[in-house]
Amino acid sequence: MRNQIFKMLKKTQCFLLPIFCVILLTTAYASATSLVPSNQTNEPNQFILQGIGPKYEDVQISYSTTSITGKPIFSYKDSKDSYSFTGDEIRTEQMAKSKTVTVTLESIPDLHVTTLTLLIPAINFDSSTKEFKTVAIRTTSKTTVAGESVVKGAVKSYEVICLKGTASYVVS
């Protein structure tokens, strides 16, 4: 009987050992990843920018990819206006090694739509604040109820705003 029990345990051990290893490795991986601080993602989540040059010195842009509510936040301020956007009002597009962030500043039916697109370059991030330069593009698109074909002249005009600022990681 003792030999039968030993043989049965030996067979069970061969069957259970791989399962035990999978459980052990899964538990170890889950524990290890939960111990890694979330700022080790190598991606900044907050961008604070200031306009460059006399024409744009009043321009201020702040963009956070997340907030306490879990939604992104974008704000734009210049010498005339101030705008704030959250969640779905902010459109992002991942490009090869950069990202664009677009908001609609003004939409007047049968006249024009003005958008602002911020270009965020790839930033090698090591958990400290990084300075960088970029641009934002203010696009004004003429609109009519009859469609673009009846617009006289250029349908879109572009204004490039040179910016400098910082990228950082903020725990939210």
N, C-alpha and C positions, 0 to 999 in steps of 0.2 A: 504494500500500500504506500509505503514511504517513497519508493521509486516512482510510482504512478503520480503522486503529488509533485515530486521533483520535476518529472517530465512535463506535466501540465503547466507548472510555473515557468519552466524554460520556454515553452511554446508561447505562453501569454506574454512573457517578457519581450520576446522578439516582436510581438504584435503591438504591445503597449509602449515600447521604447520610442518609436518614431512619433507617436501621438504625444507622449510626455515631452519630447524635445520641441515639438511645435508649440505646445502650450507654454513651455518654459521660455522659448525665444520670443513668442508673442507678448508675454507678460514683461519680459526684460525690455523689449522695444517700447512698449507702452509706457513703462516706468521711465525709461531714458528720455523719451521725447517729451514727457510731461515735466521733466526736470530742466529741460533746455528753456531758458528765458525766451519769451515770444519776440524780443527785439533782435534775436539772432537770425531773422529772416533775410538779412542783407538788403532790405528794401526800406527806404525812408517812407514815412506816411504823412509828413507835414512839410509844406513848402511855403515859405514866406518870401515875397518878392517885392522889389521896389523898382520903379522906372528909372532909366538912365538918361541923362541929358536934360536940358532946360525945358523942352517941350513936354517931357513925361515925368518930371521929378515928383509930381503929385500922384502918380499912379501907384497904387498898392494892391497887391493880390495875395490872398491867403487861400491855400487849398489843403485840406486834410482828407485823406482817403477813407477815414473812418472817424467816428465820434462816439460819445457815450451812448447815443441811440443806435449806433451801428451803421449809420448812414454817412456818406461823404458830405463835406461842407466846403463851399467855395464863396469867397467874397471878393468884390472888386470895388475900388474907390479911385476916383480921379478928382480934378478940381471942380467938376460940375455935379457929379452923381455918385451914388453909393448903392451897391446891389449886394444881396445875399441870396444864396441858393443852397438847397439841400436835396439829398436823395436823387430821385429821377429827373430833377431839373438839371442835373449835371450829367453830361454824356462823355464817356471815356472810350478811347480806342487804343488798343495796344498795337504798336507798330514793331518793326524789326527789333530795335533795341531802345525804343523810346515810347512815350505815351502822349496822346493828345487829350486835353480836357476842354470841352466846349460848353458854353452856357449862352442862352439867348438874353441879350441885354434889353432889346426892344423889339416889339412886333406890332406894327400898325398896318392893319389890312388895307390893301389897295394903295400902299405907299412903299414901305420897306420893312425888312427884318434885319436887325443888327445882332451879330453873334461875336463872341470873343473866344478864341481858341488859344489855349496855353500849351506850348510844347515843353514837355518834361523829358530831358535827356536821360539816358542810362547813367546811373550814379553808382560807382563802387562804394559800398557803404560798410563801415566797420563799427557802427553804433555811436559814432561821434558826429557832430554837426558838420556838414560839408557845404562849402560855398560853391556856387555855380552861376553861369550866365545863360540866358535863353531869350526867347522872344514870345510875345503873344500877338496874334493877328486878329484885328477887328475887321470883320467882313460886313459890308452893308449890301444887301441884295434888294434891288428894286422889285416890287411886286405889283401886279394888277389882277383884277378878277378875270380878265381876258387871257392871262398867261404871259410868260416871258417874251413871247414873239412880238408883242405890241410895245414893249419897252424901247424907248429911243436911246441909242447910245449903249454904253457898257451896262450890262445887267448887274454886275458885281463890282465893288471897289474894295480895295484892301489897304489897311494901315498897319504897319509893323511897329510894334512897341518893344524896344530893347529893355531887358530886365536883368537885374542881378539879385541874388538872394541866397537863402540857405535851405538845405534839406536836412531833416532830422527825423528821429523816431520818437513818437510820444505814446506812452501807454494810455489807452482810453478804456 
